[in-house]
Amino acid sequence: MLNKIKKKDLKRYIQFSLVVLAAGAIYPVVYMRTQFQETILEVFNMTSGQFNNIYSILGIVFIVGYLPSGLLSDKFSAKNLLTVSLLGTAAGGFWFAQVPDYPQVQIIFAIWGFFTVFTFWSAHMKLVKMMSTDDDEGRFFGILDGGRGIIEAGLGSVAAFIFAQVLGSSTELAIKTDALTSVIYMYSFVLLITAVLIFIFVEKQQKDLESKADKSKASSFKLSDLKKVFKNKYIYLQGGIVFMGYSVFWTSYYVGGFLETNVGVTSVAVGTIMGIVLWMRPLGGFLGGYLADKVGKEKTVGGAILGASITLVLIATLPTAINNYIFYTLAIILAIFYYAIRGTYWALLGKANISPLILGTGIGIISLIGYFPDILIPQLNSFLFNTFGDTGGYNAYFLVSAFIGLCGVLIAGIYYKINQKEIKENAEKEVA
């Protein structure tokens, strides 16, 4: 009997590991700008404004997709949705590797937006939920985020190695093109292989779904329950915290470009540094989660946003003539802060007192508010870079982001005070 249980758990852990692999493999090709922004602009003959517009399109697809993503995952097999998502994203990668013109690149990013949110986002979260038990649910979701970070960091390091090996010391456009497309092909083949593994080894979890559905039949969803979500002040406060924190995280996509343009670091060195930065995700996420349990969720996320804001001010204002290693260090410190932000701002959800029946709707509303920077920031940066030029644009963007971060610290403080007041009032009622 014991061996049977262990065998069942082993099977569950293997399937869970594949879902983590999928979560870690699907986004790096979409966000290659983190390591290779300047090279992408040169190879695809795009301006930074055009590139920002592409990410605005991607952001719109993301925002529109968060709510219907949940509906799709309820109607279709989550396993099949994951397989389709990985194959669709891989297909976009193979197309992207052909170095198509700008209109086609826009279509590719729209395709990526569809397959990484509409068909993937809720499906992979749902699979993890169904694979986990009441005893290990927290660990599963913690490992999901940290494991995804490790996989992204590993792939980023492989990408930097491939890029450096192909490019060597050359500055020729043709060689840069070969180096970049080699990286794109690597990401695409990883997605293709992961899709096959998911399809073969991950089960549909249909029996678990039916079992859970039977248990919750008595408590069915009512449209009137939505009022509770829209009246819940914590939904909007958390949405604001996610918005500000995610805005600060967005600077991660520009640090590499800053190092290359403002500091004068080579593209190979930038790829290496940003590869190291990716390894800060599991460290920042696990550290943030540990501190959230020890000192409080609001204090941790507020402190992480404050730390990131201060670091951004230093990056933007320090003279670029100083030793490059100071900027490398600041980039790594910034990464620890913004990954701690990402690892903790969803931990506030438990304090919102949302019924499990409408939890998905609550998450959807918070996501709609919180991830709106996907649309706004590319347009903001187009304005800043057009106004202040490439060098001044990076500095202006980091300073604006630092200010947005301070707003996030303020909202986190308000959240904490309101929550503490409610806890005190409830305690007084119980005593009375």
C-alpha positions in Angstrom: 0.0 0.0 0.0 2.8 2.4 1.0 4.6 1.7 -2.3 1.4 2.3 -4.2 1.1 5.7 -2.5 4.7 6.6 -3.2 4.4 5.5 -6.8 1.3 7.7 -7.2 3.1 10.7 -5.7 6.1 10.1 -7.9 3.9 10.1 -11.0 2.2 13.3 -9.7 5.6 15.0 -9.1 6.9 14.1 -12.5 3.7 15.6 -14.2 4.0 18.7 -12.0 7.6 19.1 -13.0 6.6 19.1 -16.7 4.0 21.8 -16.0 6.7 23.9 -14.3 9.0 23.2 -17.4 6.2 24.5 -19.6 5.7 27.6 -17.5 9.4 28.3 -17.6 9.8 27.6 -21.3 6.9 29.5 -22.9 7.7 33.1 -22.1 11.5 33.6 -22.7 11.2 33.7 -26.5 8.5 36.4 -26.1 10.7 38.5 -23.9 14.0 38.1 -25.6 14.4 41.9 -25.4 15.6 41.4 -21.8 18.9 40.1 -23.1 19.0 41.1 -26.7 17.0 44.3 -27.2 19.6 46.3 -29.1 20.5 43.3 -31.3 16.9 42.7 -32.1 16.4 46.3 -33.1 19.4 46.1 -35.4 18.7 42.7 -37.0 15.0 43.4 -37.6 15.7 47.1 -38.6 13.2 48.4 -36.1 13.2 51.6 -34.1 12.7 51.5 -30.3 9.3 53.1 -30.9 8.2 50.4 -33.3 9.4 47.7 -30.8 7.4 49.4 -28.0 4.3 49.4 -30.2 4.7 45.7 -30.7 4.7 45.2 -26.9 1.7 47.4 -26.6 -0.1 45.0 -29.0 1.1 42.1 -26.9 -0.1 43.9 -23.7 -3.6 44.4 -25.2 -3.9 40.7 -26.1 -2.7 39.9 -22.5 -5.2 42.2 -20.9 -8.1 41.0 -23.0 -7.1 37.4 -22.4 -6.9 37.1 -18.6 -10.7 36.7 -18.0 -11.6 34.4 -20.9 -8.5 32.3 -20.2 -10.4 30.9 -17.2 -13.5 30.1 -19.2 -11.3 28.1 -21.7 -9.6 26.1 -19.0 -13.0 25.1 -17.6 -14.4 24.1 -21.0 -11.4 22.2 -22.5 -8.8 19.8 -21.2 -6.1 21.9 -19.4 -3.5 19.4 -20.7 -4.5 19.8 -24.3 -4.6 23.6 -23.9 -1.0 23.5 -22.6 0.1 21.3 -25.6 -1.6 23.7 -28.1 -0.1 26.7 -26.3 3.5 25.4 -26.5 3.1 24.3 -30.1 1.6 27.7 -31.1 4.3 29.6 -29.4 7.0 27.4 -31.0 5.5 28.0 -34.4 5.7 31.7 -33.8 9.3 31.3 -32.9 10.2 29.4 -36.0 8.5 32.2 -38.0 10.3 34.9 -36.0 13.7 33.2 -36.8 13.1 33.9 -40.5 13.6 37.6 -39.7 10.4 38.7 -41.3 9.4 42.4 -41.9 7.8 44.6 -39.3 4.1 43.8 -40.1 4.8 40.1 -39.8 6.6 40.6 -36.5 3.4 42.3 -35.2 1.4 39.3 -36.2 3.9 37.0 -34.5 3.6 38.8 -31.2 -0.2 38.8 -31.4 0.0 35.0 -31.9 2.4 34.7 -29.0 0.0 36.8 -26.9 -2.9 34.5 -27.7 -1.0 31.2 -27.0 0.7 32.5 -23.8 -2.4 33.9 -22.1 -5.7 32.8 -23.7 -4.9 29.1 -23.9 -2.1 28.9 -21.3 -2.4 31.2 -18.3 -5.4 29.7 -16.4 -4.8 26.2 -17.8 -1.4 25.8 -16.3 -2.6 27.3 -13.0 -5.5 24.9 -13.0 -3.4 21.9 -13.7 -1.2 22.7 -10.7 -4.2 23.2 -8.5 -5.6 19.8 -9.5 -2.3 18.0 -9.1 -1.8 19.4 -5.6 -3.5 18.3 -2.4 -4.6 20.4 0.6 -1.4 19.5 2.3 1.0 20.6 -0.4 -0.9 23.2 -2.4 1.2 26.1 -1.1 4.5 24.3 -1.8 3.3 23.5 -5.3 2.5 27.1 -6.2 5.7 28.3 -4.6 7.8 25.8 -6.6 5.9 26.7 -9.7 7.1 30.3 -9.5 10.6 29.5 -8.3 11.0 26.6 -10.7 9.8 28.7 -13.6 12.5 31.3 -12.6 15.2 28.6 -12.6 14.2 27.3 -16.0 14.0 30.8 -17.5 17.5 31.5 -16.0 18.9 28.3 -17.3 17.5 29.0 -20.8 18.8 32.6 -20.6 22.3 31.3 -19.8 22.2 28.8 -22.7 21.0 31.7 -24.9 23.9 33.9 -23.8 26.3 31.1 -24.5 24.9 30.3 -28.0 24.9 34.0 -28.9 28.5 34.5 -27.7 29.7 31.4 -29.5 28.1 32.4 -32.8 28.9 36.1 -32.7 32.5 35.8 -31.3 34.2 39.2 -31.7 32.4 40.1 -34.9 30.3 43.3 -35.2 28.9 42.4 -38.7 25.1 42.5 -39.1 25.1 39.1 -40.9 26.9 37.4 -38.0 24.6 39.1 -35.4 21.6 37.9 -37.3 23.0 34.3 -37.3 23.7 34.6 -33.5 20.2 35.9 -32.8 18.3 33.4 -34.9 20.3 30.6 -33.3 18.9 31.7 -30.0 15.4 31.9 -31.3 15.7 28.4 -32.8 16.9 27.1 -29.4 13.9 28.5 -27.6 11.5 27.2 -30.3 12.9 23.6 -30.2 12.6 23.6 -26.4 9.0 24.6 -26.7 8.4 21.8 -29.3 10.0 19.2 -27.1 8.1 20.3 -24.0 4.8 20.2 -25.9 5.5 16.5 -26.8 6.4 15.7 -23.2 3.2 17.3 -21.8 1.1 15.5 -24.4 2.6 12.1 -23.6 3.2 12.2 -19.9 0.6 14.6 -18.3 -2.8 13.1 -17.6 -6.0 15.0 -18.1 -6.9 14.9 -14.4 -10.5 14.4 -15.4 -11.4 12.1 -12.5 -10.1 14.6 -10.0 -12.1 17.4 -11.7 -15.3 15.4 -11.6 -14.7 14.5 -7.9 -14.2 18.1 -6.9 -17.2 19.2 -9.0 -19.5 16.7 -7.2 -18.3 18.0 -3.8 -19.1 21.6 -4.7 -22.4 21.0 -6.5 -24.4 22.2 -3.5 -22.7 25.6 -3.5 -23.2 26.9 -7.1 -22.1 30.2 -8.4 -24.6 33.1 -8.4 -24.4 36.2 -10.5 -25.3 38.2 -7.4 -22.0 37.0 -5.9 -20.1 39.3 -8.3 -21.3 42.3 -6.3 -19.2 41.1 -3.4 -16.1 41.2 -5.6 -16.7 44.7 -7.0 -17.5 46.0 -3.5 -14.3 44.5 -2.0 -11.9 47.3 -1.4 -8.9 44.9 -1.1 -9.4 43.9 -4.8 -8.7 47.5 -5.9 -5.9 48.1 -3.4 -4.2 44.9 -4.4 -4.8 45.8 -8.1 -3.0 49.1 -7.4 -0.1 47.3 -5.6 0.3 44.8 -8.5 0.1 47.7 -11.0 2.8 49.7 -9.3 5.0 46.6 -8.5 4.6 45.3 -12.1 5.5 48.7 -13.5 8.8 48.6 -11.5 9.3 45.0 -12.8 9.0 46.3 -16.4 12.3 48.1 -16.0 13.9 44.6 -16.3 13.3 44.7 -20.0 15.3 47.9 -20.4 18.3 47.3 -18.1 20.2 45.4 -20.8 19.6 48.2 -23.3 20.7 50.8 -20.7 24.0 48.9 -20.1 24.7 48.7 -23.8 23.6 52.2 -24.8 24.4 54.4 -21.8 27.3 52.5 -20.2 28.9 51.2 -23.4 28.9 47.5 -22.5 29.2 45.0 -25.4 26.2 43.0 -26.5 27.9 39.8 -25.4 28.6 41.1 -21.9 25.0 42.4 -21.6 23.7 38.9 -22.5 25.9 37.4 -19.8 24.9 39.9 -17.1 21.2 39.6 -17.9 21.6 35.8 -17.9 22.9 36.2 -14.3 20.0 38.5 -13.5 17.5 35.8 -14.5 19.0 33.6 -11.8 17.9 36.1 -9.2 14.3 35.1 -9.8 14.2 32.0 -7.6 16.4 33.9 -5.0 14.1 36.9 -4.9 10.9 34.9 -5.0 11.9 32.5 -2.2 13.4 35.3 -0.1 10.3 37.4 -0.6 8.0 34.5 0.4 10.1 33.8 3.5 10.0 37.5 4.6 6.3 37.7 3.9 5.7 34.9 6.4 8.1 36.4 9.0 7.4 40.2 8.9 4.1 40.5 7.0 3.0 40.5 3.3 2.3 44.2 3.0 5.6 45.2 4.7 7.6 42.8 2.4 6.1 43.9 -0.9 6.2 47.6 0.2 9.9 47.2 1.2 10.8 45.4 -2.0 9.2 48.1 -4.1 11.0 50.8 -2.1 14.3 49.0 -2.5 13.8 48.7 -6.2 12.9 52.4 -6.5 16.0 53.5 -4.7 18.1 51.2 -6.9 16.5 52.7 -10.1 17.4 56.2 -8.9 21.0 55.2 -8.4 21.2 53.5 -11.9 19.7 56.6 -13.5 21.8 59.3 -11.7 25.2 57.7 -11.2 27.8 58.9 -13.8 28.4 56.2 -16.5 32.1 56.8 -16.3 32.4 54.9 -13.1 33.4 51.2 -13.1 31.0 49.0 -15.1 30.9 46.5 -12.3 29.0 49.0 -10.1 26.2 49.0 -12.7 26.4 45.2 -13.0 25.9 45.0 -9.2 23.0 47.4 -9.2 21.3 45.4 -12.0 21.6 42.3 -9.9 20.4 44.0 -6.7 17.4 45.5 -8.7 16.6 42.0 -10.0 16.4 40.6 -6.4 14.0 43.4 -5.4 11.7 43.1 -8.4 11.6 39.3 -8.3 10.7 39.6 -4.6 7.9 42.0 -5.6 6.5 39.5 -8.1 6.9 36.7 -5.6 4.8 38.4 -2.9 2.1 40.7 -4.4 -0.2 37.8 -5.1 0.3 36.6 -1.5 -2.0 39.4 -0.4 -5.0 37.6 -2.0 -5.7 35.6 1.1 -6.5 38.7 3.0 -9.3 39.8 0.6 -11.8 37.3 2.0 -13.1 36.3 -1.5 -15.3 33.2 -1.7 -13.7 30.3 -3.6 -16.7 30.4 -6.0 -15.7 33.8 -7.2 -12.0 33.7 -6.6 -11.3 33.4 -10.3 -13.3 36.6 -11.0 -11.3 38.4 -8.2 -8.0 37.3 -9.7 -9.3 38.4 -13.2 -10.1 41.9 -11.9 -6.8 42.3 -10.1 -5.0 41.0 -13.2 -6.9 43.5 -15.4 -5.8 46.4 -13.2 -2.4 45.1 -12.2 -1.1 44.1 -15.6 -2.3 47.2 -17.5 1.3 48.5 -17.6 1.7 45.9 -20.5 -0.2 48.5 -22.6 0.8 51.8 -20.9 4.6 51.5 -20.4 5.6 50.9 -24.1 3.7 54.0 -25.0 5.2 55.9 -22.1 8.6 54.9 -23.2 8.0 55.9 -26.8 7.2 59.4 -25.5 10.2 59.5 -23.1 12.7 58.2 -25.7 11.4 60.5 -28.4 11.6 63.5 -26.0 15.0 62.7 -24.3 16.7 60.6 -26.9 18.1 57.1 -26.3 20.5 57.9 -23.5 18.2 60.3 -21.7 15.2 58.1 -22.4 16.6 55.3 -20.3 17.4 57.6 -17.4 14.0 59.3 -17.6 12.2 56.0 -17.7 14.0 54.6 -14.6 13.2 57.8 -12.6 9.5 57.7 -13.6 9.4 54.1 -12.6 11.0 54.9 -9.2 8.2 57.5 -8.6 5.6 54.9 -9.6 7.2 52.5 -7.1 6.9 55.1 -4.3 3.1 55.2 -5.1 3.1 51.4 -4.7 4.8 51.8 -1.3 2.0 54.2 -0.3 -0.8 51.9 -1.4 0.9 49.0 0.4 0.9 51.1 3.6 -2.8 52.0 3.2 -3.6 48.3 2.6 -1.7 47.4 5.8 -3.5 50.1 7.9 -7.0 49.2 6.7 -6.3 45.5 7.3 -4.9 46.0 10.8 -7.9 48.2 11.6 -10.3 45.5 10.5 -8.4 42.8 12.5 -8.7 45.0 15.6 -12.4 45.7 15.1 -13.1 42.0 14.6 -11.2 41.1 17.7 -13.1 43.7 19.7 -16.4 42.3 18.4 -15.4 38.7 19.4 -14.5 39.9 22.9 -17.8 41.8 23.2 
